[in-house]
């Protein structure tokens, strides 16, 4: 994931929005917005300006040109924590899904005997 992608993802998460919702605001599809977050594609300058206005941040922030190293460290740590939180939520959902599958398999197994 690119630095810009990390920032876009963290900003979107902080506003509790989906990629689809942000994509609609930007006039693009969820798939294209997702590619920005993963670093697979990058927005053009017009879209970067729209994103900065939408998220109420500077284009410098989005592009990683903050004024101090302390600012960069703070936002990098925040971005990392938000991404880690999302990963934990995904794992929690996977565990719940696996528990449901196991419950069904146990019920099925008990019916066999």
C-alpha positions, -999 to +999 in steps of 0.1 A: +000+000+000+013+034-009+016+064+015-012+081-003-033+050-002-027+046+036-038+082+041-069+078+019-079+047+037-074+062+072-093+094+063-122+073+049-123+051+079-122+082+102-153+094+085-169+060+087-175+059+049-173+030+025-151+031-007-184+032-027-196+063-008-163+082-014-162+070-050-197+085-056-185+118-042-154+117-064-174+107-095-156+073-098-164+037-090-157+019-058-132-003-077-112+027-088-112+043-054-101+010-039-072+009-064-061+044-050-061+030-015-041-001-024-016+020-045-025+001-077-035+034-093-031+070-083-056+099-086-048+127-110-041+162-096-078+173-100-089+143-080-062+149-054-076+185-049-111+171-047-100+145-021-082+172-001-113+193+000-136+164+007-114+152+037-106+188+048-069+182+046-042+198+025-029+184-008+005+185+009-008+162+036-022+137+011+011+138-009+033+134+022+047+169+022+040+179+058+060+207+074+077+187+102+090+152+107+069+151+139+037+157+118+047+129+095+054+105+124+020+113+140+000+107+109+019+076+100+013+061+134-024+070+132-027+055+097-009+023+109-032+020+139-064+024+118-052-002+093-044-026+122-078-020+136-094-029+103-072-060+101-084-070+136-120-065+126-115-087+095-100-114+116-128-112+141-153-116+113-134-146+099-134-162+133-171-157+137-177-172+102-155-202+110-174-208+142-207-209+124-193-234+099-180-256+127-213-254+145-231-266+113-206-294+108-210-305+144-248-306+140-245-325+108-220-349+124-243-355+154-272-363+130-251-390+114-249-409+147 
